[in-house]
């Protein structure tokens, strides 16, 4: 809520989305992952304020709670990218490539991180996951499109926060499209 208070122009809608998109229930059910997520969100805020070293330290700390936090390190490299048609087409190509080669990626991933192979063996990737992944992808695409519309109509077209947030949503679209393969 600290980041919402500092960055949001409309706190009510931000808090509504926080509860509506299930982030609140996620915070209650997955404590380690939630702590990592909170630290990554704080790291995002610090990046917005140009505190790179502190942000990296928070991401590394978040990674000690949950390994998925390390994904945000990739954002450090890509955060200066401005979204344009070339970037969107590249994201589509990466998504389709990841979707097509998902089984190979999964095989390499589970051989590198064997302790996570139980997720696959326990039939966690059942049919319901595919439906939820498809719905999540649809929501993210709509959010990305609306974000672009808002940025184009905004009086503050150069607002780096909105651009970075929309870039993160584009990354989420890529990952969620590949996840449909499950």
C-alpha positions in Angstrom: 0.0 0.0 0.0 3.0 2.3 0.5 3.8 2.2 -3.2 0.2 2.8 -4.2 0.1 5.8 -1.9 3.3 7.2 -3.4 2.7 6.5 -7.1 -1.0 6.3 -7.7 -3.0 9.2 -9.0 -6.2 7.5 -7.9 -5.6 5.6 -4.7 -9.2 4.2 -4.6 -9.0 2.5 -8.0 -5.5 1.2 -7.2 -6.8 -0.4 -3.9 -9.9 -1.7 -5.7 -7.6 -3.4 -8.3 -5.4 -4.7 -5.5 -8.3 -6.6 -4.0 -10.1 -7.4 -7.3 -7.1 -9.0 -9.1 -6.6 -11.2 -6.1 -3.4 -9.7 -4.8 -4.8 -9.4 -1.2 -5.8 -13.1 -1.1 -2.4 -14.0 -2.5 -0.8 -12.0 0.3 -2.8 -14.0 2.9 -2.2 -17.5 1.4 1.4 -17.5 0.3 3.5 -15.7 2.9 7.0 -16.3 1.5 6.0 -15.4 -2.0 4.1 -12.5 -0.7 7.1 -11.2 1.2 9.2 -11.5 -1.9 6.5 -9.8 -4.0 6.3 -6.9 -1.5 10.1 -6.4 -1.6 10.1 -6.5 -5.4 7.3 -3.9 -5.5 9.3 -1.7 -3.2 12.4 -2.3 -5.4 10.3 -1.2 -8.4 9.4 2.0 -6.5 13.1 2.6 -5.7 14.0 2.1 -9.3 11.4 4.7 -10.2 13.2 7.0 -7.8 16.6 6.0 -9.4 18.0 4.1 -6.4 19.6 1.3 -8.4 21.9 -0.2 -5.7 19.2 -0.3 -3.0 16.7 -1.8 -5.5 19.1 -4.6 -6.4 19.7 -5.3 -2.8 16.0 -5.6 -2.2 15.6 -7.9 -5.1 18.4 -10.1 -3.8 16.8 -10.1 -0.4 13.4 -11.0 -2.0 15.1 -13.9 -3.7 15.9 -15.4 -0.4 12.2 -15.6 0.4 11.1 -16.9 -3.0 13.3 -17.7 -6.0 10.7 -16.2 -8.4 11.8 -12.8 -7.3 15.0 -13.1 -9.3 12.9 -12.8 -12.5 12.7 -9.1 -11.7 16.5 -8.8 -12.2 15.8 -9.1 -15.9 13.7 -6.0 -15.7 16.7 -4.1 -14.5 18.3 -4.6 -17.9 15.2 -4.0 -19.9 13.6 -1.1 -18.0 14.8 1.6 -20.3 13.0 0.1 -23.3 10.3 2.3 -24.7 7.3 0.3 -26.0 6.8 0.7 -29.7 5.6 -1.6 -32.6 9.0 -3.3 -32.8 9.0 -4.2 -29.1 5.5 -5.5 -29.3 6.3 -7.6 -32.4 9.4 -8.9 -30.7 7.3 -9.8 -27.6 4.8 -11.7 -29.8 7.7 -13.6 -31.5 9.2 -14.5 -28.1 5.8 -15.6 -26.9 5.1 -17.8 -29.8 8.7 -19.2 -29.7 8.3 -19.9 -26.0 4.9 -21.5 -26.5 6.2 -23.8 -29.3 9.4 -24.8 -27.4 7.8 -24.9 -24.0 8.4 -28.6 -23.4 12.1 -28.2 -24.2 12.4 -25.2 -21.9 10.5 -27.1 -19.2 12.9 -30.1 -19.6 16.0 -27.9 -19.3 14.5 -26.0 -16.4 13.7 -29.1 -14.4 17.1 -30.6 -15.1 18.7 -27.4 -13.8 16.4 -27.0 -10.9 15.5 -30.6 -10.1 13.7 -29.8 -6.8 10.9 -28.2 -8.9 10.3 -31.3 -11.0 7.7 -32.5 -8.4 5.4 -29.7 -9.6 5.2 -31.5 -13.0 5.1 -35.0 -11.6 2.2 -34.3 -9.2 -0.1 -33.3 -12.1 -0.2 -29.7 -10.9 -0.4 -28.7 -14.6 -3.9 -30.1 -15.1 -6.7 -28.8 -17.3 -7.9 -26.1 -14.9 -4.5 -24.4 -15.1 -4.8 -24.0 -18.8 -8.1 -22.3 -18.5 -6.8 -20.0 -15.7 -3.7 -19.3 -17.8 -5.8 -18.3 -20.8 -8.0 -16.1 -18.7 -5.0 -14.4 -17.1 -3.4 -13.9 -20.5 -6.7 -12.3 -21.7 -6.9 -10.0 -18.7 -3.2 -9.0 -19.1 -3.6 -8.2 -22.8 -6.7 -6.0 -22.1 -4.8 -4.3 -19.3 -1.8 -3.7 -21.6 -4.0 -2.3 -24.4 -5.8 0.0 -21.9 -2.5 1.1 -20.5 -1.3 2.1 -23.9 -4.5 4.0 -24.5 -4.2 5.8 -21.1 -0.5 6.7 -21.8 -1.4 8.1 -25.3 -4.2 10.2 -23.9 -2.4 11.2 -20.8 -1.2 14.8 -20.4 2.0 13.3 -18.9 3.0 11.1 -21.9 6.6 11.0 -20.7 5.6 9.7 -17.3 8.2 7.0 -16.8 6.2 5.2 -14.1 3.3 4.5 -16.5 5.7 3.4 -19.2 7.6 1.1 -16.9 4.4 -0.4 -15.5 3.1 -1.0 -19.0 6.4 -2.7 -19.9 6.0 -5.0 -16.9 2.5 -5.9 -18.1 4.0 -6.7 -21.5 6.5 -9.0 -19.9 3.6 -10.6 -17.9 1.7 -11.1 -21.2 4.7 -13.0 -22.7 5.1 -15.2 -19.6 1.4 -15.9 -19.3 1.0 -16.8 -23.0 3.8 -19.3 -22.7 2.1 -20.7 -19.5 -1.0 -21.5 -21.6 1.0 -24.4 -23.0 0.7 -26.2 -19.7 
